[in-house]
Amino acid sequence: MTSDKFESLNKPFTWTFNQYAYVESEELPAYLEITFGSVLPIVNAIQLYPYIFSFANPSQLSLEGKLSGGAYSPMTKFEGVSYENQKWKLLQFSNSEKYSTIKLTALSAADYYTQIFEVKFLVCNAVESTTITYPQASYVFNSRFDDLNILSDASNLDSCTASPTFPNGLVLEPSTCNIRGASTTNCPQTTYTTSGVQEGTNVIAFEVHRPMDTSSSASFVFDATGVFGVETYSTVVDSFASVSSPILPSASLTAIMDLDSKTVGTMQMTVGETIDWSVENLEGNK
């Protein structure tokens, strides 16, 4: 982890929630550069935690990625980001590339100091948005007079959005991306982009293990054994029907698996120690 201007670089990754990396806003832009290990993630979202200083978090930021020895490629840029105190801010973007190093650059903030309390780089199993097409490439119509009924080539969507926002009076149907209505305002010639998402079902398989015959200080390894149509930002285990272990007491098991950050269970880190559970949110068998 490196930076050109941020102080206290490790603070956004200590999980204390009230400590931060910081830089005077007049010195922006400033970046945090994070290098991953041997497993290269396909990062397609980040989360930022503002603690109680929402205005001090970056309102404009960008992400770039690179492989070892290579040059940076732009990943995404966010503008006009706002935060709520003590609530995680999720920022999603489209990416299909693996990078060993990601650079998060703070470009502006609304306070004298720019602070980053906590940051997560996420690999989210979100179905990519697809651009919707229409019979014609462009349309010209009279406001307050022409009643539009423009049909798209899409159907059965979970959501549909337009960028920029349509003029007042025009409606974008969320399940089809059809455009209906009559504009109540005049506007210059504008290019609008519509996109829709179809989400899948919440099914995922995974395992976490430490290589056999290694010391208890060895790093754990995360292996994804299958991902099948996971809904946007689904929690892997949001409930369990049963949980057991040949070593741990039931109280510790519940504390580990209940997704409550204030309860704690202890594992002895012995080779072969396991936790077995059945979940309730899988399609088909539990």
C-alpha positions as a Markdown table, in Angstrom:
| # | Residue | x | y | z |
|---|---|---|---|---|
| 1 | Met | 0.0 | 0.0 | 0.0 |
| 2 | Thr | 1.5 | 3.4 | -1.1 |
| 3 | Ser | 0.3 | 6.9 | -1.5 |
| 4 | Asp | 1.7 | 10.2 | -2.9 |
| 5 | Lys | 0.1 | 12.5 | -0.3 |
| 6 | Phe | -2.3 | 10.6 | 2.1 |
| 7 | Glu | -1.1 | 10.3 | 5.7 |
| 8 | Ser | -1.8 | 7.2 | 7.9 |
| 9 | Leu | -2.2 | 4.9 | 4.9 |
| 10 | Asn | -3.1 | 1.8 | 6.9 |
| 11 | Lys | -6.1 | 3.3 | 8.7 |
| 12 | Pro | -8.7 | 2.6 | 6.0 |
| 13 | Phe | -8.0 | -1.1 | 6.4 |
| 14 | Thr | -7.8 | -1.5 | 10.2 |
| 15 | Trp | -11.6 | -1.9 | 10.6 |
| 16 | Thr | -11.8 | 0.5 | 13.5 |
| 17 | Phe | -14.3 | 2.6 | 11.6 |
| 18 | Asn | -13.2 | 5.8 | 13.3 |
| 19 | Gln | -9.6 | 6.2 | 12.1 |
| 20 | Tyr | -8.7 | 7.5 | 8.7 |
| 21 | Ala | -6.1 | 8.3 | 6.0 |
| 22 | Tyr | -6.2 | 12.0 | 5.3 |
| 23 | Val | -4.8 | 14.8 | 3.1 |
| 24 | Glu | -5.5 | 18.5 | 2.9 |
| 25 | Ser | -8.1 | 19.1 | 0.2 |
| 26 | Glu | -6.1 | 21.8 | -1.4 |
| 27 | Glu | -3.4 | 19.2 | -2.2 |
| 28 | Leu | -5.8 | 17.0 | -4.2 |
| 29 | Pro | -5.7 | 15.0 | -6.3 |
| 30 | Ala | -4.1 | 12.4 | -4.1 |
| 31 | Tyr | -4.2 | 8.6 | -4.4 |
| 32 | Leu | -4.1 | 5.3 | -2.4 |
| 33 | Glu | -2.4 | 2.5 | -4.3 |
| 34 | Ile | -3.2 | -1.1 | -3.2 |
| 35 | Thr | -1.4 | -4.2 | -4.4 |
| 36 | Phe | -3.0 | -7.6 | -4.1 |
| 37 | Gly | -1.4 | -11.0 | -3.5 |
| 38 | Ser | -1.2 | -14.0 | -5.8 |
| 39 | Val | -5.0 | -14.1 | -6.4 |
| 40 | Leu | -6.0 | -11.2 | -8.7 |
| 41 | Pro | -9.6 | -10.1 | -8.2 |
| 42 | Ile | -12.0 | -8.7 | -10.8 |
| 43 | Val | -13.0 | -5.7 | -8.8 |
| 44 | Asn | -16.3 | -4.1 | -9.9 |
| 45 | Ala | -17.4 | -2.1 | -6.9 |
| 46 | Ile | -16.0 | -0.3 | -3.8 |
| 47 | Gln | -17.6 | 0.6 | -0.5 |
| 48 | Leu | -16.6 | 3.7 | 1.5 |
| 49 | Tyr | -17.5 | 4.3 | 5.2 |
| 50 | Pro | -17.7 | 8.0 | 6.1 |
| 51 | Tyr | -18.1 | 7.6 | 9.9 |
| 52 | Ile | -19.6 | 10.9 | 11.1 |
| 53 | Phe | -17.8 | 13.2 | 8.7 |
| 54 | Ser | -19.7 | 12.7 | 5.4 |
| 55 | Phe | -18.5 | 15.9 | 3.9 |
| 56 | Ala | -14.9 | 15.0 | 4.4 |
| 57 | Asn | -15.1 | 11.9 | 2.2 |
| 58 | Pro | -14.2 | 12.3 | -1.5 |
| 59 | Ser | -17.1 | 13.6 | -3.6 |
| 60 | Gln | -15.2 | 12.9 | -6.8 |
| 61 | Leu | -12.8 | 9.9 | -7.3 |
| 62 | Ser | -11.4 | 7.6 | -9.9 |
| 63 | Leu | -10.1 | 4.1 | -10.1 |
| 64 | Glu | -7.2 | 2.8 | -12.2 |
| 65 | Gly | -5.7 | -0.7 | -12.5 |
| 66 | Lys | -2.6 | -2.3 | -13.7 |
| 67 | Leu | -0.7 | -5.6 | -13.8 |
| 68 | Ser | 2.8 | -5.9 | -12.4 |
| 69 | Gly | 5.2 | -3.9 | -14.5 |
| 70 | Gly | 2.5 | -2.5 | -16.7 |
| 71 | Ala | 0.9 | 0.9 | -17.1 |
| 72 | Tyr | -2.4 | 2.0 | -15.5 |
| 73 | Ser | -5.7 | 1.6 | -17.3 |
| 74 | Pro | -8.7 | 3.7 | -16.3 |
| 75 | Met | -11.4 | 1.6 | -14.6 |
| 76 | Thr | -14.1 | 4.2 | -13.7 |
| 77 | Lys | -14.7 | 7.7 | -12.4 |
| 78 | Phe | -17.4 | 8.9 | -10.0 |
| 79 | Glu | -18.6 | 12.5 | -9.6 |
| 80 | Gly | -21.1 | 14.1 | -7.2 |
| 81 | Val | -20.8 | 11.3 | -4.6 |
| 82 | Ser | -22.7 | 12.0 | -1.4 |
| 83 | Tyr | -22.6 | 10.1 | 1.9 |
| 84 | Glu | -24.7 | 9.5 | 5.0 |
| 85 | Asn | -23.0 | 9.4 | 8.4 |
| 86 | Gln | -22.2 | 5.9 | 9.6 |
| 87 | Lys | -23.6 | 4.2 | 6.4 |
| 88 | Trp | -21.5 | 2.4 | 3.9 |
| 89 | Lys | -21.5 | 4.0 | 0.4 |
| 90 | Leu | -21.6 | 1.5 | -2.4 |
| 91 | Leu | -20.2 | 2.5 | -5.8 |
| 92 | Gln | -20.6 | 0.0 | -8.6 |
| 93 | Phe | -19.0 | 0.0 | -12.1 |
| 94 | Ser | -18.5 | -2.3 | -15.0 |
| 95 | Asn | -15.2 | -4.2 | -15.1 |
| 96 | Ser | -14.0 | -7.6 | -16.5 |
| 97 | Glu | -10.2 | -7.2 | -16.1 |
| 98 | Lys | -8.0 | -8.6 | -13.4 |
| 99 | Tyr | -5.4 | -6.2 | -11.9 |
| 100 | Ser | -2.6 | -6.7 | -9.4 |
| 101 | Thr | -2.6 | -3.1 | -8.3 |
| 102 | Ile | -5.5 | -0.6 | -8.1 |
| 103 | Lys | -5.1 | 3.1 | -7.6 |
| 104 | Leu | -7.9 | 5.0 | -5.9 |
| 105 | Thr | -7.6 | 8.8 | -6.5 |
| 106 | Ala | -9.5 | 11.4 | -4.5 |
| 107 | Leu | -10.2 | 14.3 | -6.9 |
| 108 | Ser | -12.3 | 16.6 | -4.7 |
| 109 | Ala | -14.1 | 16.9 | -1.4 |
| 110 | Ala | -16.4 | 19.4 | 0.3 |
| 111 | Asp | -14.3 | 19.8 | 3.5 |
| 112 | Tyr | -10.9 | 21.3 | 4.3 |
| 113 | Tyr | -9.5 | 17.8 | 4.8 |
| 114 | Thr | -10.2 | 14.8 | 2.7 |
| 115 | Gln | -10.6 | 11.6 | 4.8 |
| 116 | Ile | -11.0 | 8.0 | 4.0 |
| 117 | Phe | -12.1 | 6.0 | 7.0 |
| 118 | Glu | -12.8 | 2.5 | 5.6 |
| 119 | Val | -12.6 | 1.2 | 2.0 |
| 120 | Lys | -13.5 | -2.2 | 0.6 |
| 121 | Phe | -12.7 | -3.4 | -2.9 |
| 122 | Leu | -15.5 | -5.8 | -3.9 |
| 123 | Val | -16.0 | -8.6 | -6.4 |
| 124 | Cys | -19.8 | -8.5 | -6.9 |
| 125 | Asn | -21.7 | -11.1 | -9.0 |
| 126 | Ala | -23.9 | -8.5 | -10.6 |
| 127 | Val | -25.3 | -9.1 | -14.1 |
| 128 | Glu | -23.8 | -6.5 | -16.4 |
| 129 | Ser | -26.2 | -3.8 | -17.7 |
| 130 | Thr | -26.8 | -4.0 | -21.4 |
| 131 | Thr | -27.6 | -1.2 | -23.8 |
| 132 | Ile | -31.1 | -1.2 | -25.1 |
| 133 | Thr | -31.8 | -0.5 | -28.8 |
| 134 | Tyr | -34.8 | 1.0 | -30.5 |
| 135 | Pro | -36.2 | 0.9 | -34.1 |
| 136 | Gln | -34.6 | 4.3 | -34.9 |
| 137 | Ala | -31.3 | 5.8 | -33.9 |
| 138 | Ser | -32.8 | 9.2 | -33.3 |
| 139 | Tyr | -36.2 | 10.8 | -32.8 |
| 140 | Val | -37.4 | 14.4 | -33.2 |
| 141 | Phe | -40.7 | 15.4 | -31.5 |
| 142 | Asn | -42.7 | 18.5 | -30.4 |
| 143 | Ser | -43.0 | 19.1 | -26.7 |
| 144 | Arg | -46.6 | 19.3 | -25.3 |
| 145 | Phe | -47.9 | 17.9 | -28.6 |
| 146 | Asp | -46.4 | 14.6 | -29.7 |
| 147 | Asp | -47.4 | 11.6 | -27.5 |
| 148 | Leu | -44.5 | 9.1 | -27.8 |
| 149 | Asn | -44.8 | 5.3 | -27.7 |
| 150 | Ile | -41.3 | 4.1 | -28.6 |
| 151 | Leu | -40.8 | 0.3 | -28.1 |
| 152 | Ser | -37.5 | -1.2 | -27.2 |
| 153 | Asp | -36.1 | -4.7 | -28.0 |
| 154 | Ala | -36.0 | -5.7 | -24.3 |
| 155 | Ser | -38.4 | -7.5 | -21.9 |
| 156 | Asn | -38.6 | -8.9 | -18.4 |
| 157 | Leu | -36.1 | -6.4 | -16.9 |
| 158 | Asp | -35.6 | -5.9 | -13.2 |
| 159 | Ser | -34.7 | -2.2 | -13.7 |
| 160 | Cys | -34.2 | 0.3 | -16.5 |
| 161 | Thr | -32.5 | 3.6 | -16.3 |
| 162 | Ala | -31.7 | 6.5 | -18.6 |
| 163 | Ser | -28.7 | 8.9 | -18.6 |
| 164 | Pro | -29.2 | 11.8 | -18.6 |
| 165 | Thr | -32.7 | 12.0 | -17.1 |
| 166 | Phe | -35.6 | 12.3 | -19.5 |
| 167 | Pro | -37.5 | 15.6 | -19.7 |
| 168 | Asn | -40.6 | 16.0 | -17.5 |
| 169 | Gly | -43.5 | 14.1 | -19.0 |
| 170 | Leu | -41.6 | 11.3 | -20.7 |
| 171 | Val | -41.7 | 7.9 | -18.8 |
| 172 | Leu | -39.2 | 5.1 | -19.1 |
| 173 | Glu | -40.9 | 1.8 | -18.2 |
| 174 | Pro | -38.8 | -0.2 | -15.8 |
| 175 | Ser | -39.5 | -3.7 | -17.1 |
| 176 | Thr | -39.2 | -3.0 | -20.8 |
| 177 | Cys | -37.3 | 0.3 | -21.3 |
| 178 | Asn | -40.2 | 1.5 | -23.5 |
| 179 | Ile | -40.5 | 5.3 | -23.8 |
| 180 | Arg | -44.0 | 6.8 | -23.4 |
| 181 | Gly | -45.6 | 10.2 | -22.8 |
| 182 | Ala | -45.3 | 13.7 | -24.0 |
| 183 | Ser | -42.5 | 16.1 | -22.9 |
| 184 | Thr | -43.8 | 19.2 | -21.0 |
| 185 | Thr | -40.5 | 21.1 | -21.6 |
| 186 | Asn | -38.4 | 22.1 | -24.5 |
| 187 | Cys | -34.8 | 20.9 | -24.7 |
| 188 | Pro | -32.0 | 20.9 | -27.2 |
| 189 | Gln | -30.9 | 17.9 | -29.2 |
| 190 | Thr | -29.7 | 15.4 | -26.6 |
| 191 | Thr | -28.2 | 11.9 | -26.7 |
| 192 | Tyr | -29.8 | 9.6 | -24.1 |
| 193 | Thr | -28.5 | 6.1 | -23.1 |
| 194 | Thr | -30.9 | 3.6 | -21.6 |
| 195 | Ser | -29.7 | 0.4 | -19.9 |
| 196 | Gly | -31.4 | -2.5 | -18.2 |
| 197 | Val | -30.5 | -5.3 | -15.8 |
| 198 | Gln | -31.9 | -8.9 | -15.4 |
| 199 | Glu | -30.8 | -10.3 | -12.0 |
| 200 | Gly | -30.3 | -14.0 | -11.4 |
| 201 | Thr | -31.0 | -16.2 | -8.4 |
| 202 | Asn | -29.0 | -16.4 | -5.2 |
| 203 | Val | -26.8 | -19.5 | -5.6 |
| 204 | Ile | -23.1 | -19.7 | -4.8 |
| 205 | Ala | -20.6 | -22.3 | -3.7 |
| 206 | Phe | -17.3 | -21.6 | -2.1 |
| 207 | Glu | -14.7 | -22.9 | 0.3 |
| 208 | Val | -12.0 | -21.4 | 2.6 |
| 209 | His | -9.1 | -23.5 | 3.6 |
| 210 | Arg | -5.5 | -23.4 | 4.8 |
| 211 | Pro | -2.9 | -25.7 | 3.0 |
| 212 | Met | -2.5 | -29.0 | 4.9 |
| 213 | Asp | 0.7 | -29.6 | 7.0 |
| 214 | Thr | 1.4 | -25.9 | 7.5 |
| 215 | Ser | 1.7 | -23.8 | 10.6 |
| 216 | Ser | -1.2 | -21.9 | 12.2 |
| 217 | Ser | 0.3 | -18.7 | 11.0 |
| 218 | Ala | -0.1 | -19.6 | 7.3 |
| 219 | Ser | -2.5 | -17.5 | 5.2 |
| 220 | Phe | -5.9 | -18.8 | 4.4 |
| 221 | Val | -6.8 | -19.4 | 0.8 |
| 222 | Phe | -10.2 | -18.4 | -0.7 |
| 223 | Asp | -11.3 | -20.6 | -3.6 |
| 224 | Ala | -14.6 | -20.0 | -5.5 |
| 225 | Thr | -15.8 | -23.4 | -6.5 |
| 226 | Gly | -18.8 | -22.1 | -8.5 |
| 227 | Val | -20.9 | -19.0 | -8.9 |
| 228 | Phe | -24.3 | -19.4 | -10.6 |
| 229 | Gly | -26.4 | -16.3 | -11.3 |
| 230 | Val | -25.9 | -14.6 | -8.0 |
| 231 | Glu | -28.1 | -11.6 | -7.3 |
| 232 | Thr | -26.6 | -8.2 | -7.1 |
| 233 | Tyr | -24.4 | -8.0 | -3.9 |
| 234 | Ser | -25.9 | -11.0 | -2.3 |
| 235 | Thr | -24.6 | -12.1 | 1.0 |
| 236 | Val | -23.1 | -15.6 | 0.7 |
| 237 | Val | -24.7 | -17.0 | 3.8 |
| 238 | Asp | -27.7 | -14.9 | 5.0 |
| 239 | Ser | -29.2 | -17.6 | 7.2 |
| 240 | Phe | -28.5 | -21.2 | 8.1 |
| 241 | Ala | -30.8 | -24.1 | 8.8 |
| 242 | Ser | -28.1 | -26.0 | 10.8 |
| 243 | Val | -24.5 | -25.6 | 11.8 |
| 244 | Ser | -22.1 | -28.1 | 13.4 |
| 245 | Ser | -18.4 | -28.8 | 14.0 |
| 246 | Pro | -16.5 | -31.7 | 15.5 |
| 247 | Ile | -14.4 | -29.3 | 17.6 |
| 248 | Leu | -16.2 | -26.0 | 18.3 |
| 249 | Pro | -18.9 | -25.6 | 20.9 |
| 250 | Ser | -22.3 | -24.6 | 19.5 |
| 251 | Ala | -22.1 | -21.1 | 21.1 |
| 252 | Ser | -19.0 | -20.2 | 19.1 |
| 253 | Leu | -20.5 | -21.6 | 15.9 |
| 254 | Thr | -23.6 | -19.4 | 16.2 |
| 255 | Ala | -21.4 | -16.4 | 16.9 |
| 256 | Ile | -19.3 | -17.0 | 13.8 |
| 257 | Met | -22.2 | -17.7 | 11.4 |
| 258 | Asp | -24.8 | -15.1 | 12.5 |
| 259 | Leu | -23.3 | -12.2 | 10.6 |
| 260 | Asp | -23.4 | -10.1 | 13.7 |
| 261 | Ser | -20.2 | -8.0 | 13.8 |
| 262 | Lys | -20.5 | -7.7 | 17.6 |
| 263 | Thr | -20.5 | -11.5 | 18.4 |
| 264 | Val | -17.3 | -13.5 | 18.4 |
| 265 | Gly | -16.4 | -17.2 | 17.9 |
| 266 | Thr | -13.0 | -18.7 | 18.3 |
| 267 | Met | -11.3 | -21.3 | 16.1 |
| 268 | Gln | -8.1 | -23.0 | 17.2 |
| 269 | Met | -6.6 | -23.0 | 13.7 |
| 270 | Thr | -5.8 | -26.8 | 13.8 |
| 271 | Val | -5.4 | -28.7 | 10.6 |
| 272 | Gly | -8.6 | -30.3 | 9.5 |
| 273 | Glu | -10.9 | -28.2 | 11.6 |
| 274 | Thr | -14.2 | -27.6 | 9.8 |
| 275 | Ile | -17.6 | -25.9 | 10.1 |
| 276 | Asp | -20.5 | -27.6 | 8.3 |
| 277 | Trp | -23.8 | -25.8 | 7.7 |
| 278 | Ser | -26.9 | -26.1 | 5.6 |
| 279 | Val | -28.2 | -22.8 | 4.2 |
| 280 | Glu | -31.8 | -21.8 | 3.5 |
| 281 | Asn | -31.4 | -19.6 | 0.5 |
| 282 | Leu | -30.2 | -22.0 | -2.2 |
| 283 | Glu | -32.2 | -23.0 | -5.2 |
| 284 | Gly | -33.2 | -26.6 | -4.8 |
| 285 | Asn | -31.7 | -28.7 | -2.0 |
| 286 | Lys | -30.5 | -27.1 | 1.2 |
